[in-house]
Amino acid sequence: MTDAAPPPDALAQFLEHLAKERALSPHTVSAYGRDLREFATFVGQQMGGEAWDWATVDRLVMRGYLGHLTRRGLSTRSTARALSAVRSFYRWMYREELIDRNPTRTVGTPKLSKHLPGYLDRTQVEIMLTAAATRAESGDHRDRRTHALLELFYSCGLRLSELGGIDRSDLDLLGGQVKVRGKGRKQRIVPVGRAARLALRNYESVRDVLIGRIGAKADRRALFLNDRGQRLSVRSIQTSVVRCLAEVDEGQGLSTHALRHTFATHLLDAGADLRAVQELLGHASVRTTQIYTHTSVERLKAVHRQAHPKG
């Protein structure tokens, strides 16, 4: 029996949305496509080769898919990533009114194994930012602001106080950089990644609407504004970020500093020069930056102990 081919149009549109509107990397878009095509193959098998569309999928099919992933012997992390791709796809289709209900809402995510505390791994970051981006697409001021905060935080590895102190004039979206005032009022220029720039542009559109509604009393200088048009307090930024971290940190209770730690750890894991990371973080001494090197080494040791036959 030949499995029915998956409906191509919505999937192709979603992948285009990820690439063009969400500005995800080609590698990430490819991973989404691979996971979703594997899901479509599973659904086709469940339908016995009969014609189907994405709206056919219900909660029973989703639970069956979760069992299918488990039986394949995938790691918990790989299973969580595959489910995250399907969830994002169905949220997008529901928002675009291509389906009447979202069958993924009640399907739980497998609990990821613990890792060294203090930072997020790449899967956790992707899940957190994808969830924030999905909420931001509603056009709500707070949701777009939170998404922009998270993307800028992770893209630049800023301190919480630095993030709160950014003025609109500090941000150069065309040049892809931001001027940051750090400890001791020292200034530095930090590159801003493509995904963060896109999130910031989307936020600025609702920021402009807010300023227009409030008028002369709005603080036009501050980048991030509260609902009254005034500079968003550091405490409010902290509350928003910690709430998003709590969705993925598996009960670790991570603070906002975890995103700065994550930024540095991911750069060093990818082979970035220690001195360059020091400059990006605004550390006066490279010895402070070396803390993150130790974290990377300890992570590798933990992986070795868990995976090596004689670890």
NORGI-V701695 format. One record per residue. N is the residue number from 1. RES is the residue in one letter. PHI is phi as a letter, one per 30 degrees, with the letter a starting at -180 (999 if undefined). Layout:
n->{N;N}
res->{RES;RES}
phi->{PHI;PHI}
This chain:
n->{1;2;3;4;5;6;7;8;9;10;11;12;13;14;15;16;17;18;19;20;21;22;23;24;25;26;27;28;29;30;31;32;33;34;35;36;37;38;39;40;41;42;43;44;45;46;47;48;49;50;51;52;53;54;55;56;57;58;59;60;61;62;63;64;65;66;67;68;69;70;71;72;73;74;75;76;77;78;79;80;81;82;83;84;85;86;87;88;89;90;91;92;93;94;95;96;97;98;99;100;101;102;103;104;105;106;107;108;109;110;111;112;113;114;115;116;117;118;119;120;121;122;123;124;125;126;127;128;129;130;131;132;133;134;135;136;137;138;139;140;141;142;143;144;145;146;147;148;149;150;151;152;153;154;155;156;157;158;159;160;161;162;163;164;165;166;167;168;169;170;171;172;173;174;175;176;177;178;179;180;181;182;183;184;185;186;187;188;189;190;191;192;193;194;195;196;197;198;199;200;201;202;203;204;205;206;207;208;209;210;211;212;213;214;215;216;217;218;219;220;221;222;223;224;225;226;227;228;229;230;231;232;233;234;235;236;237;238;239;240;241;242;243;244;245;246;247;248;249;250;251;252;253;254;255;256;257;258;259;260;261;262;263;264;265;266;267;268;269;270;271;272;273;274;275;276;277;278;279;280;281;282;283;284;285;286;287;288;289;290;291;292;293;294;295;296;297;298;299;300;301;302;303;304;305;306;307;308;309;310;311}
res->{M;T;D;A;A;P;P;P;D;A;L;A;Q;F;L;E;H;L;A;K;E;R;A;L;S;P;H;T;V;S;A;Y;G;R;D;L;R;E;F;A;T;F;V;G;Q;Q;M;G;G;E;A;W;D;W;A;T;V;D;R;L;V;M;R;G;Y;L;G;H;L;T;R;R;G;L;S;T;R;S;T;A;R;A;L;S;A;V;R;S;F;Y;R;W;M;Y;R;E;E;L;I;D;R;N;P;T;R;T;V;G;T;P;K;L;S;K;H;L;P;G;Y;L;D;R;T;Q;V;E;I;M;L;T;A;A;A;T;R;A;E;S;G;D;H;R;D;R;R;T;H;A;L;L;E;L;F;Y;S;C;G;L;R;L;S;E;L;G;G;I;D;R;S;D;L;D;L;L;G;G;Q;V;K;V;R;G;K;G;R;K;Q;R;I;V;P;V;G;R;A;A;R;L;A;L;R;N;Y;E;S;V;R;D;V;L;I;G;R;I;G;A;K;A;D;R;R;A;L;F;L;N;D;R;G;Q;R;L;S;V;R;S;I;Q;T;S;V;V;R;C;L;A;E;V;D;E;G;Q;G;L;S;T;H;A;L;R;H;T;F;A;T;H;L;L;D;A;G;A;D;L;R;A;V;Q;E;L;L;G;H;A;S;V;R;T;T;Q;I;Y;T;H;T;S;V;E;R;L;K;A;V;H;R;Q;A;H;P;K;G}
phi->{999;c;d;d;d;d;d;d;d;d;d;d;d;d;d;d;d;d;d;c;c;c;h;d;d;e;d;d;d;d;d;e;d;d;d;d;d;d;d;d;d;d;d;e;d;d;d;i;i;d;d;a;b;d;d;d;d;b;d;d;d;d;d;d;d;e;d;d;d;d;d;d;i;d;d;e;d;d;d;d;d;d;d;d;d;d;e;d;d;d;d;d;d;d;d;d;i;d;b;c;b;c;d;d;d;c;c;d;c;e;d;d;d;d;b;e;d;j;a;c;d;d;d;d;d;d;d;d;d;d;d;d;d;d;d;d;d;d;i;d;e;d;d;d;d;d;d;d;e;d;d;d;e;d;d;c;i;d;d;e;d;d;d;d;c;d;c;d;d;d;c;c;d;d;d;i;a;b;d;c;c;c;d;i;i;d;c;b;c;b;d;c;d;d;d;d;d;d;d;d;d;d;d;d;d;d;d;d;d;d;d;d;d;d;i;d;d;d;d;d;d;d;d;c;c;d;d;c;i;c;e;d;d;d;d;d;d;e;d;d;d;d;d;d;d;d;d;b;d;h;i;d;i;d;c;d;d;d;d;d;d;d;e;d;d;d;d;d;d;d;j;d;d;d;d;d;d;e;d;d;d;i;d;d;b;d;d;d;d;d;e;d;d;d;d;d;d;d;d;d;d;d;d;d;d;d;c;d;e;b;d}
